[in-house]
Amino acid sequence: MNSERLLVDRAVARIDDPIAVAGNVAGHRARRLIDGTETAFSDPFILMAEDWMPRDAFAKHPHRGIETVTLVLDGAVEHADSGGNEGLLREGDAQWMTAGRGVTHVENALPGTIAHTVQLWVNLAARDKMTAPRYQTLRRARVPVRHEPGAVIRLLSGTSGDVSSDTLNYVPVTAIDATLDAGGSFDQALAPDYNAFVLVLNGEALVGPDETTVRAGALAWLTHGDGSSASKVRIAASAAETRVLLFAGAPLREPIAFGGPFVMNTPSEIKQAFADYRSGRF
């Protein structure tokens, strides 16, 4: 029996394509790709924003209870945090930051420039929310790469085909940055219960067995697996230089409480987070 036939094909469940709005400083624009209003639907993914950020758009600010994944699409971003980590992320570089029990950081475009980025917030399980902060830099030139005809798949986290990443994360996440020629395609295996989405950055993608068209700027949520059978999604390109991000992660199915940059399980934990931050305990 061909084991390929046992895989459940994930299709497109819905497509979101929010407009960009002005940010809180001159020259800042942002799109809220995942807006935090449907956490049970997007679990374990909380928020995702695409930003065109000038310097000082993201001055010193705190986080607790999440991991942030930031990918620089154009320009460069300086990073410095309360754990002593600092550095410069250039086009194609990414960072995986575990806020855990608390971190403050600054994300800055270089003076006189606009940096184009996407940032995803991944929830942490209740048992891991107060873990020690951690910072990982994922350089474009050093991430593992899988090659398929007409497709280059850069692996930021997880496994793709016979290629694996050593990126550390508390919630299992597959994260892919793929570039495809017109007519190129690849299949990505997904765990039965993983929640997944595809964001098309450039070009035009054909996603799933129905080859649903997903245009540049749109985020396509995939159908859920059946919870028991292995699954996959096929991504193809109908335009040259199509670039897609694919994220898939294990849902936590836990209560969520928001408090600005803090994501915990209860309102009392949010109150404590603010108290800890104000008293300098981050």
C-alpha positions in Angstrom: 0.0 0.0 0.0 1.3 3.5 -0.9 1.7 5.3 2.5 1.2 8.6 0.6 -2.5 7.8 0.3 -2.9 7.6 4.0 -2.0 11.3 4.4 -4.8 13.7 4.9 -4.6 16.6 2.4 -5.0 20.0 4.2 -7.0 22.5 2.2 -7.6 26.3 2.6 -10.2 27.0 5.3 -10.3 30.7 4.9 -8.2 33.6 3.6 -7.5 36.9 5.5 -6.1 40.0 3.9 -6.2 43.0 6.3 -5.4 46.5 5.2 -2.4 48.4 6.6 -3.1 51.2 9.1 -1.0 54.0 10.5 1.1 53.2 13.6 1.9 55.3 16.6 4.9 57.2 15.1 5.3 59.0 11.9 6.0 56.7 9.0 4.9 53.5 10.8 2.4 51.3 9.0 1.1 47.9 10.2 -1.2 45.1 9.2 -2.6 42.8 12.0 -2.5 39.5 10.2 -3.6 37.6 13.3 -5.5 39.9 15.7 -5.9 38.0 18.9 -9.7 37.9 18.8 -10.0 34.2 17.9 -7.4 32.5 20.0 -9.2 29.2 20.1 -9.1 29.2 16.2 -5.5 30.3 15.9 -4.1 28.4 18.9 -1.1 28.4 19.6 -0.6 31.5 17.5 -1.7 34.7 19.3 -0.9 37.7 17.1 0.9 38.3 13.9 1.8 41.7 12.5 3.5 43.0 9.3 5.2 46.3 10.0 6.9 49.0 8.0 8.8 50.5 10.9 10.9 53.6 11.2 13.3 54.1 14.1 11.5 54.4 17.5 8.4 52.6 16.4 9.1 49.9 19.0 10.9 51.6 21.9 11.7 49.8 25.1 8.8 47.5 26.0 8.2 44.2 28.0 6.8 40.7 27.2 5.8 37.8 29.4 4.3 34.4 28.6 5.0 34.1 24.9 7.7 33.5 22.3 8.1 36.0 19.5 9.3 35.1 16.0 10.5 38.1 13.9 11.6 37.9 10.3 13.2 40.9 8.5 11.8 41.2 5.0 13.7 44.3 4.0 16.1 46.6 5.7 17.7 45.9 9.1 16.6 45.8 12.7 18.7 46.4 15.8 17.8 44.4 18.9 18.7 44.8 22.5 17.1 43.2 25.6 17.3 43.0 29.3 19.1 39.6 29.1 22.1 41.3 27.6 21.4 40.1 24.0 22.0 42.5 21.2 22.6 42.4 17.5 21.6 43.4 14.0 19.1 41.4 11.9 19.4 41.9 8.2 17.1 41.0 5.3 16.2 37.3 5.6 17.4 36.9 9.2 15.0 35.9 11.9 15.0 35.8 15.7 13.2 33.5 18.1 12.8 35.1 21.5 11.4 33.4 24.5 10.0 36.0 26.8 9.1 33.5 29.4 8.9 35.0 32.9 9.8 38.5 31.6 12.0 40.4 29.2 12.2 44.0 28.0 13.6 44.8 24.7 14.0 47.4 21.9 13.5 46.7 18.2 14.8 49.6 16.0 15.2 50.3 12.3 18.5 51.9 11.5 18.5 55.7 11.5 16.8 57.2 8.5 15.4 53.8 7.2 12.2 51.8 7.2 12.5 48.1 8.1 9.8 45.7 6.8 9.2 42.9 9.2 6.7 40.2 10.2 6.4 39.2 13.9 4.4 36.2 15.2 3.5 35.7 18.9 3.5 32.0 19.9 1.7 31.2 23.2 3.5 29.3 25.9 1.8 26.6 27.9 0.9 27.4 31.5 3.8 25.2 32.8 6.3 27.2 30.6 5.1 30.8 31.0 7.6 31.6 33.8 10.5 29.9 32.2 13.8 31.7 31.8 14.0 34.1 28.8 16.0 32.9 25.8 17.2 34.5 22.5 18.1 32.8 19.3 19.3 34.4 16.1 18.5 32.6 12.9 20.8 33.8 10.1 19.4 33.4 6.6 22.8 32.0 5.3 22.9 29.4 8.1 19.4 27.9 8.4 18.9 24.4 7.0 17.7 24.3 3.4 15.6 21.7 1.6 15.6 21.8 -2.2 12.8 20.5 -4.5 12.3 21.2 -8.2 11.5 24.9 -8.5 11.5 25.4 -4.7 14.0 26.4 -2.0 12.6 25.7 1.5 14.5 27.4 4.3 13.7 25.8 7.6 13.4 28.2 10.6 12.1 25.5 12.9 10.9 21.9 12.9 11.4 19.4 10.1 10.7 19.5 6.3 11.3 16.4 4.3 14.7 15.0 5.5 15.9 18.4 6.8 15.7 19.4 10.4 16.3 22.6 12.3 18.0 22.8 15.7 15.9 25.9 16.7 14.6 25.5 20.3 11.0 26.2 21.1 8.7 25.1 23.9 5.6 24.6 21.8 6.4 22.4 18.8 6.4 24.6 15.7 7.2 24.1 12.1 8.3 27.4 10.5 9.2 27.6 6.8 10.4 30.4 4.5 10.1 29.1 0.9 10.8 30.7 -2.4 9.3 29.1 -5.6 9.6 29.5 -9.3 6.5 29.5 -11.4 5.4 25.9 -11.5 7.5 24.9 -8.6 5.9 23.1 -5.6 6.6 21.2 -2.4 4.7 19.0 0.0 5.0 19.7 3.8 4.0 17.0 6.3 2.0 18.2 9.2 1.3 16.5 12.5 -2.4 15.4 12.9 -3.3 18.1 15.4 -1.1 21.0 14.2 -2.9 24.2 13.4 -1.3 25.8 10.3 -1.4 28.8 8.0 0.4 30.1 4.9 1.3 33.8 4.4 2.2 34.8 0.8 4.8 37.5 0.8 5.4 37.8 -3.0 3.9 36.3 -6.1 0.9 33.9 -6.1 0.6 30.5 -4.4 -1.7 27.6 -5.1 -2.5 25.9 -1.8 -4.0 22.5 -1.0 -5.6 19.8 -3.2 -8.0 22.3 -4.8 -5.1 24.6 -5.7 -6.8 27.5 -4.0 -5.2 30.8 -5.2 -3.6 32.8 -2.4 -2.3 36.2 -3.6 0.6 38.3 -2.2 -0.3 39.8 1.2 -3.0 37.2 2.0 -2.9 34.7 4.9 -4.6 31.4 4.3 -5.6 29.2 7.3 -5.6 25.5 6.6 -8.2 23.0 7.5 -7.6 21.1 10.7 -6.4 17.5 10.6 -8.6 14.7 11.9 -6.5 14.4 15.0 -5.3 10.9 14.3 -4.0 10.6 10.7 -0.8 12.2 9.4 -1.4 15.1 7.0 0.3 17.3 4.5 -0.2 20.4 2.5 1.0 21.1 -1.0 2.1 24.5 -1.9 2.8 25.5 -5.6 3.5 28.8 -7.3 1.7 30.2 -10.3 4.0 33.3 -10.5 7.8 33.7 -10.6 9.6 34.5 -7.3 6.7 33.5 -5.1 7.6 33.6 -1.5 5.6 32.0 1.3 5.8 31.5 5.0 4.3 28.4 6.5 3.7 28.1 10.2 2.3 25.0 12.0 2.1 24.4 15.7 0.6 22.2 18.3 -2.5 23.8 19.9 -2.4 24.3 23.7 -6.2 24.4 24.4 -5.7 26.5 27.5 -7.4 29.7 28.8 -5.8 33.0 27.7 -5.7 36.3 29.4 -4.3 39.4 27.6 -2.7 42.4 29.1 -1.0 44.5 26.4 2.4 42.8 25.8 1.6 40.0 28.4 -0.2 36.8 27.6 -1.0 34.6 30.6 -3.8 32.2 31.7 -5.7 34.3 34.2 -6.4 38.0 34.9 -4.6 37.7 38.3 -1.5 36.6 36.4 -1.7 39.6 34.2 -2.0 41.9 37.2 1.1 40.2 38.7 3.0 40.7 35.4 2.3 44.5 35.5 3.3 44.6 39.2 6.6 42.7 38.5 7.4 44.9 35.5 6.8 48.1 37.4 8.9 47.0 40.3 11.8 46.1 38.1 11.6 42.3 38.6 11.9 41.5 34.8 
